[in-house]
Structures are given as structure tokens and as C-alpha cells.
Amino acid sequence: MSHLLFVETTGLGVQALAHAKRSGHTVTYLHCPLYDFTASPAQRREAIQLADHSAAFTDPLDGDSVHGALLASGADPESVDAVLSTLSYGAQAAADLAARIGARGTSPAGTLAARDKGECRRVLRERGVPSVGFHVVTDAAGALEAAEAIGYPVIVKPVLGIGKAVTSIAPDPAAVRAHFAVAAAERDGLTEGMARQLDERYLVEELVSGDLYSVEVAASGGRLVPLVCASRKVSRENPVLELGCTVPSGLTAPDEAALGRYAVDVCRALGLDLGVFHVEVMHTPSGFRLIEVNPRLTGGSLPDTISSVAGVDVFALLVDLFLGGPLPDAPLPLRGSASHSFLAAPRKSTVPSPLPDDWFAPFLARLHSGHVRVGAGDVVPPMRTNFDSFGMLRALAPTPAEAEAACSAVKADIEDLFGFPLLAERTRTPAAVA
């Protein structure tokens, strides 16, 4: 049996720890209180209870802090076979720790190249992988010069940002100035864990139009395979915000194969060598263009959406890859279609009273699965980042369109019950998305 070390986890990622324990492996779990907001208290408790060793660290950007937590956990560093993370905020710490203790892990340089959006664009340009025009800046003056050189519209976002925080579409110079006028306040309004990851750099890049997709790329032993492609739902009101996914992607077989090859080329160029990586790509009139790479398995609800029709537990696949298990020879075969949609509001709203505690039960009966985090009288904040949803709906059906329609029907009925609008979604429709 082997010893796996997890540096943080998403809520759903606890399934990876559970698979490792069921398989008889030793599990060490290092966690950081800054990221308690990424999982429910019950999920955090379960992760700690599953682990043979656990300890907390204070800062994922401080390698000594993470290494110190490993020592404090009581685990023997020399016994650790592999180090991984299912949480974006832990990816670099996991890669660095693996290299430090001589365990299997993702390349630290590849992880950094993926996380740093400016470096990522530079590497793709150097390697001849089609990308978009970009500049890295630190202030409004630099951003205005960059936007003028690239051509409007542009998108402005933190070089190290996650979850679409402090991100703006800028159709003109006034919008660029507006972004930087409020950027500091927006950063101050983020949870400490999100803000801690950011520095003073912003990426100004060409805003491309088309349909947004994502690919999960698995890598091991010098090989890379596109496991599954998904179409992404975005907000009609603000296409920066993501509202769900559908698998399969709905693309034609030739286009989906081309999308998979492009995502593999991106990961190979960056040096991502072990793990499952989440690659977001726009299908533009000029071809596929990278939006961003996350050097870990997709977060949110997509892992379970994939598993629901793939016949494979993607968290189990991830764990087995890190322990030297075989890489699939081809994309995962899907049995039907699955789609999920997030519930989110465009403006601050209040859930009506009276409303029974089990108000969601009739809606859940029409779905494969789902959850909500609001009840009668609760105030729903406006969606500003991808962390601001308050529920999720998942439907299974023979085709992507039918699965999406089932989600949309339930979402519309919840909107009628609440008496206030929810963010409307757009899928596979030409749009400017970041």
C-alpha cells in the first residue's frame, strides 16, 4: 500500500481521500483555515476524520509553513509516495512539497506556468500554440497602453486570480479606468484566502468571442490524454461568470477531437506532467484559443457531473494516476448526457417568507441531484465571483440539449417561487466570455 499526502481539498475532493482509504492507502491531509470557505464544515470534518495524519498550515505560499505542518502531523515525510491537491489554492504548495520531499507530484515549474496567466501566455507564444494578444501591467496607465496596442474590447484580470474575482470586460478606455478605480476595494472585499493569492499584476488580453468549453487532461509517464470535454454555461448578463456545465460538449466529433488535441498541446507546452488538469478554451471563428489553465482537476460540481455519465469515479482515477496507475488510452466513454446549473442572483435579493423547510424537495424529485443553501427570509448576495452561487441543479438525459432543458425548467420554477430573477445562462451561443 502507498502513502498519499493531500495539501487541501475541495468539498467534493474529499471523495479522493475516501477512495484512497478504501483502497488501503495511508492518507495525510494538510489543511489551511484560510480556505475553510471552499467546503462545508461537515466536509472539512470528514477529510480530517478520514486522514491517518492531519495538521494545519498558515500560508500555502510559504513552503516552510506547509512542510512544518507535514512534520507536525506525525507523518514520516520519507514514507510519502505522492502529493496532490484538488483545490486551486493548494496546487502550487502540493507541487513544491512533493519536490521538496522527493515524492511523486506535478512539476512545480509547470504548475507555476499554468497559474501565472502572463507566463502561461508567454510560453504558449514561444511554443507556437495559438493564443490571444496580451500584456502584463500593474496600473491603469499600463493597462490603457496595453489595451490600445491590443485593440478594444479587452478583458482585465489578476495574473494569479481564481474564480473570476476582480475581473472586468473593458469595451473602451473608460471601462479600463473604472476597473482600476475599484480594483483595490474589490480585492479588500475578498475573503483573505482569495486575496492572499493575488499580487499587483494584471493581465490585459484580447477579448475573443465564441463558445466556452473545458477539457480535463490527464498526464502521466510522458503521455497526455483529453479525458472529457464539457460545454460551459455563462451568465447572459455578465459572461465572465460561469453558471454550469454540460457533458458531452455537444461539439461534432471532429471538433471535439481538435479541442482535445489543443488542450493537450497547452498542457504539454506548460510542462504539466502528472495529474488531471482543467483547461478552459474558447471556440472562436479563428479556432480554439486558451482562456485559462488550472493545474488540478476541475472544481465545482463538474467532477460529479462527469462521473454520473462516465461510469468512472474521476477522483479515484486521479488518486490512481498519482500512485503510478495506468493512464486511459482515450477519452472516457460517456453513457448519456449530464448538465448542472448554479443558482445565483444578479442583485441582492431576499428569499420569501413563509417557505417550508423542505421547499426544495419537489424540485429535487425532478432532477438527478442537487442542493441549496437558502431558506425562508435568507438574503441572497449578488453574484460577483464564481463562489457566489447558492445552489446547484443536475439533470441526466439522453442528449445534452435535453439535460440542459431539464435544468432550465426547474430553475425557472424556482425563480417563480422566489419572485425575483436568477442569473440567466447561455450555452453554445456566440458570446464574449473570459
Phi, psi and omega per residue, in radians:
M1 nan 2.827 -3.029
S2 -2.027 3.038 3.141
H3 -2.146 2.017 3.116
L4 -1.850 2.405 3.095
L5 -2.028 2.128 3.108
F6 -1.802 2.156 3.014
V7 -1.734 1.637 -3.089
E8 1.210 2.811 -3.130
T9 -2.678 2.646 2.922
T10 -1.321 2.998 3.063
G11 -1.043 -0.869 3.123
L12 -1.180 -0.479 -3.119
G13 -1.123 -0.236 3.053
V14 -1.015 -0.430 3.087
Q15 -1.065 -0.528 3.104
A16 -1.176 -0.748 3.081
L17 -1.089 -0.729 -3.125
A18 -1.112 -0.703 3.109
H19 -1.111 -0.754 3.140
A20 -1.045 -0.736 3.136
K21 -1.193 -0.742 3.114
R22 -1.054 -0.533 -3.122
S23 -1.440 -0.009 3.074
G24 1.557 0.188 -3.105
H25 -1.484 2.772 2.992
T26 -1.459 2.400 -3.098
V27 -2.173 2.252 2.960
T28 -1.993 2.361 -3.091
Y29 -2.201 2.026 3.069
L30 -1.843 2.275 -3.034
H31 -2.316 2.775 -3.099
C32 -2.225 2.162 -3.130
P33 -0.998 -0.401 3.113
L34 -1.060 -0.370 -3.045
Y35 -2.002 0.380 3.050
D36 -1.051 -0.434 -3.096
F37 -1.245 -0.200 -3.089
T38 -1.503 -0.062 3.114
A39 -2.613 2.792 3.120
S40 -1.294 2.765 3.081
P41 -0.972 -0.648 -3.141
A42 -1.146 -0.683 3.115
Q43 -1.177 -0.671 3.105
R44 -1.126 -0.742 3.131
R45 -1.114 -0.713 -3.128
E46 -1.091 -0.725 -3.140
A47 -1.056 -0.756 3.139
I48 -1.173 -0.692 -3.136
Q49 -1.188 -0.583 3.125
L50 -1.218 -0.537 -3.012
A51 -1.298 2.511 3.002
D52 -1.338 -0.542 3.105
H53 -2.397 2.464 3.070
S54 -2.647 2.688 3.084
A55 -2.876 2.803 -3.127
A56 -1.798 2.575 2.997
F57 -2.142 2.812 -3.003
T58 -1.683 -0.440 -3.012
D59 -2.647 2.017 -3.131
P60 -1.193 -0.288 3.134
L61 -1.517 -0.077 3.133
D62 -1.880 1.793 -3.097
G63 -1.037 -0.614 3.131
D64 -1.167 -0.608 3.109
S65 -1.127 -0.759 -3.132
V66 -1.200 -0.762 3.109
H67 -1.122 -0.662 3.099
G68 -1.097 -0.636 3.099
A69 -1.148 -0.667 3.080
L70 -1.043 -0.801 3.129
L71 -1.122 -0.691 -3.123
A72 -1.201 -0.424 -3.105
S73 -1.212 -0.319 -3.086
G74 1.596 -0.076 3.105
A75 -1.333 2.590 3.091
D76 -1.515 1.974 -3.125
P77 -0.960 -0.577 -3.105
E78 -1.250 -0.277 -3.138
S79 -1.582 -0.143 -3.081
V80 -1.307 2.214 -3.141
D81 -1.603 -0.593 -3.085
A82 -2.663 2.601 3.127
V83 -2.213 2.309 3.133
L84 -2.619 2.959 3.050
S85 -2.505 2.511 3.015
T86 -1.782 0.042 -3.122
L87 -1.930 2.323 -3.128
S88 -0.900 -0.749 -3.064
Y89 -1.188 -0.235 3.138
G90 -1.866 -0.048 -3.015
A91 -1.088 -0.811 -3.113
Q92 -1.203 -0.709 3.132
A93 -1.076 -0.687 3.132
A94 -1.155 -0.787 -3.136
A95 -1.098 -0.756 -3.131
D96 -1.151 -0.720 -3.120
L97 -1.175 -0.691 3.115
A98 -1.020 -0.784 3.126
A99 -1.138 -0.652 -3.089
R100 -1.148 -0.661 -3.062
I101 -1.778 0.018 3.089
G102 1.346 0.529 3.111
A103 -1.789 2.927 3.060
R104 -1.172 2.418 3.121
G105 -3.003 2.999 3.085
T106 -1.252 2.561 3.105
S107 -0.953 2.182 3.080
P108 -1.041 -0.700 3.138
A109 -1.166 -0.707 3.100
G110 -1.138 -0.690 3.110
T111 -1.090 -0.786 3.132
L112 -1.141 -0.698 3.136
A113 -1.104 -0.582 3.100
A114 -1.314 -0.735 -3.097
R115 -1.193 -0.695 -3.107
D116 -1.446 1.801 -3.005
K117 -1.106 -0.558 3.088
G118 -1.192 -0.798 3.108
E119 -1.122 -0.685 3.114
C120 -1.006 -0.848 3.135
R121 -1.094 -0.689 -3.117
R122 -1.120 -0.765 -3.134
V123 -1.115 -0.753 -3.135
L124 -1.087 -0.724 3.119
R125 -1.098 -0.740 -3.131
E126 -1.136 -0.623 -3.091
R127 -1.570 -0.007 3.099
G128 1.361 0.355 3.078
V129 -1.527 2.167 -3.098
P130 -0.926 2.284 -3.116
S131 -2.511 -2.784 -3.123
V132 -2.114 2.843 3.084
G133 -1.182 2.507 -3.070
F134 -2.746 2.803 2.939
H135 -2.560 2.585 3.029
V136 -1.760 2.261 -3.066
V137 -2.359 2.976 3.104
T138 -2.193 -0.100 -3.123
D139 -2.679 3.079 -3.083
A140 -1.110 -0.678 -3.128
A141 -1.072 -0.795 3.110
G142 -1.138 -0.645 3.139
A143 -1.169 -0.674 3.121
L144 -1.138 -0.713 3.092
E145 -1.115 -0.744 -3.133
A146 -1.122 -0.777 -3.125
A147 -1.103 -0.667 3.117
E148 -1.115 -0.688 -3.131
A149 -1.241 -0.654 -3.109
I150 -1.358 -0.731 -3.047
G151 1.779 2.303 -3.137
Y152 -1.314 2.672 -0.029
P153 -1.386 2.753 3.070
V154 -2.251 2.957 2.990
I155 -2.094 2.467 -3.131
V156 -2.076 2.195 -3.098
K157 -2.665 2.700 3.122
P158 -1.075 2.445 3.125
V159 -1.029 -0.627 -3.107
L160 -1.916 0.380 -3.048
G161 -1.316 2.717 3.101
I162 -2.411 2.534 3.039
G163 1.331 0.273 3.109
K164 1.157 0.420 3.089
A165 -1.255 2.494 3.091
V166 0.881 0.870 -3.107
T167 -2.163 2.368 -3.093
S168 -2.409 2.506 2.904
I169 -1.571 2.243 -3.071
A170 -2.101 1.846 3.116
P171 -1.430 -0.193 -3.063
D172 -2.783 2.991 -3.129
P173 -1.005 -0.629 -3.130
A174 -1.043 -0.661 -3.132
A175 -1.228 -0.582 3.064
V176 -1.123 -0.813 3.119
R177 -1.071 -0.695 -3.133
A178 -1.109 -0.673 3.116
H179 -1.019 -0.864 -3.072
F180 -1.311 -0.386 3.099
A181 -1.167 -0.508 -3.089
V182 -1.985 -0.048 -3.035
A183 -1.021 -0.788 -3.110
A184 -1.087 -0.749 3.133
A185 -1.154 -0.677 3.114
E186 -1.136 -0.699 3.097
R187 -1.114 -0.730 3.131
D188 -1.121 -0.448 -3.127
G189 -1.464 -0.143 3.112
L190 -1.319 2.746 2.995
T191 -1.069 2.671 -3.051
E192 -1.005 -0.667 -3.120
G193 -1.099 -0.671 3.102
M194 -1.232 -0.811 -3.098
A195 -1.121 -0.593 -3.090
R196 -1.052 -0.511 -3.075
Q197 -1.353 -0.315 -3.007
L198 -1.528 2.650 2.946
D199 -2.112 -2.814 -3.038
E200 -1.522 0.010 -3.047
R201 -1.581 2.500 3.054
Y202 -2.212 2.558 3.052
L203 -1.728 2.194 2.984
V204 -1.875 2.103 -3.076
E205 -2.433 2.813 3.107
E206 -1.010 2.348 3.092
L207 -1.625 1.963 -3.092
V208 -1.761 2.580 -3.123
S209 -1.814 2.610 3.114
G210 2.647 -2.758 3.139
D211 -1.845 2.435 -3.065
L212 -1.651 2.314 3.113
Y213 -2.304 2.889 2.997
S214 -2.389 2.688 3.139
V215 -2.306 2.357 2.991
E216 -1.682 1.997 -3.094
V217 -1.848 2.146 3.106
A218 -1.692 2.449 -3.102
A219 -2.392 2.408 3.051
S220 -3.014 2.493 3.032
G221 1.046 0.536 3.118
G222 1.465 -0.020 3.109
R223 -1.914 2.614 3.062
L224 -2.318 2.388 -3.092
V225 -2.341 2.279 3.026
P226 -1.342 1.926 -3.044
L227 -1.282 -0.804 -3.079
V228 -2.791 2.511 3.076
C229 -1.926 2.447 3.138
A230 -2.255 2.553 2.956
S231 -1.547 2.580 -3.052
R232 -1.906 2.387 3.034
K233 -1.630 2.329 3.125
V234 -2.196 2.836 3.137
S235 -1.240 2.320 3.041
R236 -1.176 -0.566 -3.092
E237 -1.337 -0.691 3.134
N238 -2.476 1.642 -3.023
P239 -1.150 -0.034 2.998
V240 -1.189 -0.558 -3.035
L241 -1.488 2.404 -3.108
E242 -1.785 2.358 -3.008
L243 -2.132 0.228 3.080
G244 2.561 -3.076 -3.078
C245 -2.599 2.794 3.057
T246 -2.393 2.379 2.997
V247 -2.223 2.440 -0.061
P248 -1.186 3.122 -2.980
S249 -1.251 -0.398 -3.048
G250 1.527 -0.094 3.069
L251 -1.250 2.762 2.989
T252 -1.137 2.765 -3.124
A253 -1.005 -0.749 3.104
P254 -1.119 -0.709 3.138
D255 -1.182 -0.690 3.133
E256 -1.150 -0.654 3.095
A257 -1.128 -0.693 3.120
A258 -1.165 -0.674 3.084
L259 -1.075 -0.779 3.129
G260 -1.081 -0.734 3.125
R261 -1.116 -0.698 3.136
Y262 -1.102 -0.794 -3.139
A263 -1.091 -0.678 3.087
V264 -1.119 -0.737 3.118
D265 -1.052 -0.681 3.119
V266 -1.098 -0.866 -3.101
C267 -1.124 -0.684 3.132
R268 -1.152 -0.727 3.140
A269 -1.082 -0.634 -3.105
L270 -1.391 -0.274 -3.128
G271 1.514 0.419 3.078
L272 -1.379 1.974 -2.885
D273 -2.038 -0.268 -3.126
L274 -2.612 2.140 3.113
G275 2.305 -2.893 3.030
V276 -2.156 2.221 -2.988
F277 -2.093 2.491 -3.073
H278 -1.745 2.026 -3.067
V279 -2.055 2.085 3.111
E280 -1.754 2.287 -2.968
V281 -2.392 2.409 3.040
M282 -1.689 2.312 3.041
H283 -1.603 1.733 -3.045
T284 -1.769 2.918 3.065
P285 -1.022 -0.385 -3.138
S286 -1.636 -0.014 -3.112
G287 2.121 -2.962 -3.121
F288 -1.408 2.396 3.137
R289 -2.374 2.326 -3.103
L290 -1.158 2.396 2.941
I291 -1.701 -0.953 3.070
E292 -2.882 2.837 3.092
V293 -2.142 2.330 3.013
N294 -1.974 2.111 -3.028
P295 -1.379 0.793 3.015
R296 -2.764 2.936 3.097
L297 -0.972 2.549 3.126
T298 -0.859 2.542 3.106
G299 -1.727 -2.696 3.127
G300 1.058 -2.485 -3.089
S301 -1.716 -0.073 -3.042
L302 -1.098 -0.646 3.120
P303 -0.959 -0.788 -3.136
D304 -1.237 -0.565 3.084
T305 -1.118 -0.737 3.081
I306 -1.116 -0.860 -3.083
S307 -1.066 -0.528 -3.081
S308 -1.144 -0.401 -3.131
V309 -2.164 -0.082 -3.113
A310 -1.591 -0.290 -3.081
G311 1.216 0.240 -3.128
V312 -2.352 2.352 3.029
D313 -1.382 1.911 -3.044
V314 -1.170 -0.470 3.080
F315 -1.236 -0.637 3.067
A316 -1.148 -0.719 3.109
L317 -1.050 -0.740 3.138
L318 -1.064 -0.874 -3.135
V319 -1.034 -0.792 -3.096
D320 -1.132 -0.612 3.086
L321 -1.063 -0.790 -3.121
F322 -1.161 -0.358 3.120
L323 -1.706 0.249 3.067
G324 1.582 0.194 3.117
G325 -1.171 2.910 -3.071
P326 -1.240 2.546 3.042
L327 -1.474 2.345 3.067
P328 -0.961 2.570 -3.117
D329 -1.404 -0.320 -3.060
A330 -2.693 3.002 3.069
P331 -0.944 2.620 -3.126
L332 -1.133 2.329 3.064
P333 -1.275 2.317 -3.102
L334 -1.846 2.380 3.128
R335 -1.845 1.500 -3.084
G336 1.632 -2.870 -3.063
S337 -2.231 2.641 3.101
A338 -2.429 2.509 3.121
S339 -2.486 2.479 3.020
H340 -2.261 2.607 3.124
S341 -2.290 2.449 3.077
F342 -1.613 2.591 3.048
L343 -1.685 2.157 -3.130
A344 -2.702 2.715 -3.078
A345 -1.975 2.525 3.090
P346 -1.320 -0.399 -3.117
R347 -2.429 2.781 3.095
K348 -0.999 2.234 -3.059
S349 -2.489 2.862 -3.120
T350 -2.137 2.233 3.082
V351 -1.164 2.320 -3.028
P352 -1.179 2.717 2.989
S353 -2.156 2.534 -0.057
P354 -1.380 2.694 3.088
L355 -2.625 2.254 -3.092
P356 -1.142 2.702 -3.139
D357 -1.061 -0.540 -3.103
D358 -1.726 0.535 -3.058
W359 -1.013 -0.467 -3.074
F360 -1.440 -0.305 -3.034
A361 -0.970 -0.806 3.133
P362 -1.095 -0.562 3.107
F363 -1.263 -0.724 -3.130
L364 -1.079 -0.559 3.142
A365 -1.130 -0.348 3.139
R366 -1.615 0.017 -3.033
L367 -2.124 2.980 2.966
H368 -1.299 -0.741 -3.118
S369 -2.941 2.967 3.126
G370 2.891 3.072 3.116
H371 -2.797 2.794 3.033
V372 -2.397 2.769 -3.134
R373 -2.217 0.474 -3.136
V374 -2.347 2.692 3.078
G375 -2.433 -3.010 -3.080
A376 -0.952 2.246 3.065
G377 1.448 -0.074 -3.137
D378 -1.231 2.527 3.077
V379 -1.623 2.246 3.139
V380 -1.771 2.136 3.138
P381 -1.316 2.777 3.036
P382 -1.215 2.595 3.134
M383 -1.358 2.077 3.111
R384 -2.013 -0.523 3.075
T385 -2.348 3.043 -3.124
N386 -1.244 -0.032 3.098
F387 -1.627 0.010 -2.967
D388 -1.707 0.307 3.066
S389 -1.399 2.821 -3.136
F390 -2.181 0.252 3.093
G391 3.127 2.953 -3.131
M392 -2.524 2.449 3.076
L393 -2.078 2.381 3.104
R394 -2.303 2.292 3.126
A395 -2.222 2.551 3.030
L396 -1.992 2.515 -3.112
A397 -2.818 2.949 3.132
P398 -1.129 -0.565 -3.083
T399 -2.226 2.758 3.087
P400 -1.004 -0.749 -3.101
A401 -1.080 -0.702 -3.139
E402 -1.200 -0.670 3.123
A403 -1.147 -0.729 3.109
E404 -1.137 -0.690 -3.140
A405 -1.123 -0.654 3.121
A406 -1.121 -0.742 3.075
C407 -1.095 -0.777 -3.084
S408 -1.099 -0.666 -3.131
A409 -1.134 -0.765 3.121
V410 -1.170 -0.717 3.136
K411 -1.057 -0.723 3.133
A412 -1.128 -0.666 3.138
D413 -1.231 -0.618 3.055
I414 -1.138 -0.702 3.095
E415 -1.037 -0.743 3.106
D416 -1.124 -0.709 3.139
L417 -1.120 -0.733 -3.096
F418 -1.306 -0.535 -3.125
G419 1.367 0.283 3.023
F420 -2.457 2.695 -3.058
P421 -1.268 2.577 2.962
L422 -1.842 2.777 3.120
L423 -1.084 2.160 3.114
A424 -1.376 2.569 -3.057
E425 -1.941 2.742 3.118
R426 -2.293 2.302 -3.112
T427 -2.319 2.334 3.081
R428 0.853 0.771 3.050
T429 -2.236 2.334 -3.116
P430 -0.879 2.190 -3.101
A431 -2.751 2.777 3.029
A432 -1.601 2.019 -3.065
V433 -2.286 2.558 3.120
A434 -2.172 nan nan
